[in-house]
Amino acid sequence: MDSDIKEFTLPPAPRGLCFDRNDFVKTNFSVDNFLAEHQNAASLETMRDDLGVYLKVLRLAMIELINKDYAHFVNLCATLIGFDKTIVTIQVPLGELNQELEDVKKTIEDAMKELSLWLNQRHALLKKKQLLKYYSQTLNCLSSLESILQDITDKNRQEQIILADRAAMEYNQLKFSIAKCDSIVKPQIKKQYNEVGGKLIQILNDLLFQFWNDRNEENLLKTLMTLTLLDRITETEMLLRKQAIAPLLQEIVNEPALQRSKEGLQGIYTKILSLLDTKLNLLLKVTEHSKLTFQVQKYRFLVNCFWCEVENRLEVNLASIFAPGNPQLFYKRYTESMLFIKKLEEYCACKDNIKLLHATPEYKSFQRRWNLPVYFQIRFQEIAGGFESSLKTSPTQGNHDEFVLVETYRCWKALQDSWSDGIHIEALSHKFWKLSLQLIARYASWTKMCCLQRPTTPKMESTSINKSLIIDCINLYIDTITFLQKLPNLLQLVESRMPYKRSRELLGQSIKPSQELLHHNKEIIKESIVNELFDYCNVHLKQVSDIPRLYRKTNRSVPTKPCNYIDIIVKTINEFKGDFERKLDNAFLISIFESLFNTMTLSYCKYVEDVLTSVQKTEESLRRLKQIREVTSQQSNETTGVTDGDKIRLQLNVDVVYYTKLAESLHINVNKVHKLTDLKSMVTEAVKNIDNK
């Protein structure tokens, strides 16, 4: 009936209704939900009217459907007459059939239970039979193994290894059988099993050392293969370590032997490695044989036997070699030990053995025993402390290794020492590189301090230029340039000491800030030189203000030569150039003069401007005074010829011309000197009307 409703197509609804006709045929239709969804679409009265309209449409559709299928409704009613009697008639046979099916089902279930019971019993019997089979096999193997072990003692070694190999196969079979029937094996049999196993292992161990002592490579290999068959690799390695290697090392690795050794610790290591070429060579060769290495579990004689025993005895019997108190001795012993490990790695047959060597707890413990942080701290105190103690408040000339100053040489020497043989350790490369950067930074800060230190008392006008400070700055500049030129050599040295390529790539990036510090110091040095020259020259530039006194009512002739202060400035700058021209590169020298003239011209321009302003004010005052004193005379009061004020202006012009020529003689770009153009224009404008008088 539900399927008929789903297939029934609702009649179309009139337009303008507030709902959709398909809402009524949804499986989850609910009146409450319907009203809640449409409460905002229309009022209840409108919804009631729309529902009434659609109800009429549905009734008409139902009437049309009944009229269309009326014959089918009538036939359906006729067919259903008497159908209930027919149902009653077949009800009894169906009930009997149902009972018969229930009986058959019960019979089958009983048969299945009985069959399952028999199958379980059969499985239990098979299991017991299997246990008995393995138990019987255990007894047979045990008897056969005991027989083999009894006969093996009367045979020669060649026959013994053959019988031992056979016994090993029997033992493995016995091991498998007894594991399968462990639940029914008596304690006495287990005890017997353990005894024959121990006896077999003892025989193989005896044969192992006998063949080793006889240098019988073939039978030694067979013995190791038999022990491998018995899954005795780890135990065999420990046996070789304790009974073959330990006695050999007992006389080599101890404090008295270290004291007797002429070569010190290196002599001990040489004797240890010589064992691999002499007494232990056969064991090393046999354990790396192709017949043994193809197996999943392999003998690692060099790592698990030799190295582990050597490291243990070094830590226990030679603990003194790890003491970091004496840095020279510590360095020697550490480098000898690392060289010993590298030589030991050369004996490894493959890279897997090297990785296994590095992964052993003994290797990690051996590396930790070397107290590298304490060693570096001692070296840091020696190198950094020594350099720091050499730094004075003023630079000291010494001329060492292309450097002018002792302090620069000491810094470079400290950098070289940090990476020299006898001090540098590869494992501490990162710390020594940090120390190198700290040394460069300290040298840069000391250079800055030397340049910026100024006299505590103010200069008097008669005080001469502080040549010692300028000389110090020049020397610092020369050494800074030399230092920067030698840094690539240092970088090349460090790169050769770095173990990893990636570390080398980072060196160039990490040293750039240090190079920038040194380059910045060049600017500080220049600034210090310029300030010192300016302080001295500015004292004389102030004499511009004395020019009016030279010409006021003195009847001096028209000036043609510069004043004394210009001569002093020219002499000072030329002396500076003559003294240091050969020491400094031309570009730096020109940059000094450019900075000096930029600073000096600003001050000079102000002084000249003040004098010109004062002259103009004085002339205006005199002119007004003369106008007041005029009497009835109508003749002109204008002064003819060159006045005192004109002479002052002409003197300033001569001075500025010589000042400009001085700048040009120094090969600086006068067009880029601040205020110089303004200065020349100022004096030129002041004297332009004098020639017309």
C-alpha positions, 0 to 999 in steps of 0.5 A: 500500500505504501508503494502505491502511495509513493507511485501515486502522482498528486494532482496539481495545486492551484497557483498562489498557495502558501505551501508545496503539494509535495510536503504531504507525501514526505515520509517524515511529514508532521503537522507541527513541523508543517505549521512551524515551517509555514508560519512566516509564509502566511497567517493561519486564516490564509493557510486554512483557506489554502488547505480547503482549496487544495482539499477540494482538488484532492476530492475531485481527483479521488472521484475521477480515480474511482470512476476510472477504475470502478470495474476493478473495485467491483471485481476486487470485492467479488473476488474477496467473497469467501476468501476467509473460508479458504484460509481456514481450510489450508491452515491445518496442513500448513501447521502440520508441515511446520511441525515436520520441519521443526522435527527435521531441524532438531534431528540435524542439530543433534547429529551435528552435536554428536559429530562435533563431539567425535571430531573433538575427541579425534583432535585430542587423540591426534594431539596426544599421538603427536605429543607421543611422537615428539616424546619418542623422538626426544628419547631417540635424539637424546639417546643418539646424542649421548651415544655420539658424545660418548664416542667423541672423546676417543676420536682425533680432532678431525673426527671430533669436529665431524661428530660434533657437527652431527651432534649439533644437528641432533641437538637442534632436532632434540631442542625442537622435539622437546619444545613440542612435547614440553608438557609431558616431558619429565624433569629428569629428561629435561635435566639430561637434555641440559647436561648433553647440551652443556657437554656439547657446547663444552666440546665445541668450545674446547675444539675452538681454542684447540684449532685456534692454537693450532692455526687450523683455519679450516676446522676453526671455521667448521667449529664456528659454523657448528656453534652458529648452527646452535645459535651460540654466536653471542655466547661464543663472542663473549667466550673469545673476549674473555678467554682469547683477548682478555689474557693478551691485553692484560699485560699490555693495557695497564699503568706500569706498561704505560710508564714503561712505554717509550712512545707513551699511549701511542706505544700501547695502541700500537701493541693493541693493533698488532694483535690483530695482525698476529695472534688474533689475525686468524680469528678475525679472518675466519669470523669474516669468512663468506660462509659465515657472513651470509647468515642473518646473525653474524660474528662481529669479532672486531666489535663485540669481542676485541673493541669492547674488551679493549675499551673496558680495559682502557677505562678501568686500567688506564683511567689516568689518560682521560685527565684534562688537567694538563692540556698538552698531554690531554691533547696528545692522548686524545688525538692518539686515541682518535687515531687508534679508533680510525685505524681500528675502523680500517680493520672493519670489513664493511661500513655496517661494522663501522656503524655497529662500532659507533653504536656500541655502548663502549664507544659512546662511553669512551667518547664521553670519558674525554672531558672536552668542555674542560679542555676547551675552557683551559685553552680558552683561558690561555688564548683569550686571556693571553690576548686580553692581557696584551691589550693596552689603552694605547696601541703598541708598535711592534712590526710582527708578521706584516702587522704594525701593532703588537696587539693586532699580531697577538690577535692574529696569533691567537686565531692561528693558535686556535686552529693549530696542531697541538690545540685544535680538536675536531670535535670542538671545531664549533667552539673554536670557531666561536672563540675565533669570532669572539677574538675578532669582535674583541679586537674590533671593540679595542680598535674602536676604543683606541680611536674614540679616546679623547683628551680629558682636558680641553685644548688651548689655542696654542696647543699643537695637533695630537700627532700620537693619536693620529699615528695610532689611528693610522697604524690601526687602519693599516693593521685593519686592512692587513687583517681583512686581507688575511681573513681568507687565509684564516677561513681556508685554514678553518675549512681544512679543519672542519669535518663536514662540508655543510659546516664549511658552507656556513663559515663564510656566512658566519664570518661576514658580521666580523668583517663588517665590524672591521670595515665599520672600524675604518670609518671610525678611524677616519672619523677620529683622524678628521676630528683631531685635524678639525679641532686643530684647524678650527682653532685657527679658522676662528682667527677670521674674526680678527681680520676687521681689526687688521684693517680698521683705521690702520691704513694697510694696503689692499690685501693680496696674500692670505692670512696667517691662519690659512697658511697654518691650515695649509701647512698642517694638511700638507704635513699630514699628507706628506707624513702618511701619504705612503702609508695610506691608500689614496682612496682612504686619504682622499676620503679623510680630506673630503670629510675634513673639508666638509666639516671645516667648511661648515665652520669656516662659512659661518665665521666668514658670514659673521665677519661680513655681516659685522662689516656691513653693520659697521658701515651702515652705522658710520654712514648714518653718523656722517649724515647726522653730522652734515652741515649746510654743505651740499657736497657729497659725503661719499667716500671715494677709493677702497675703504677699510670694509672693502679691504676686509672683504678682499682679504676674505676673498683671498683667503677663500680662494687659497682655501679652495685651491688647497681643497683642489690640490688634495684631489677631492671633488670640491663640488661635493664639499658642503657649503664651499660653493656658498662660501665662494659665492658669499665672498665673490658677491661681497667684492664684486662692486669694489673693482668699479670704484 
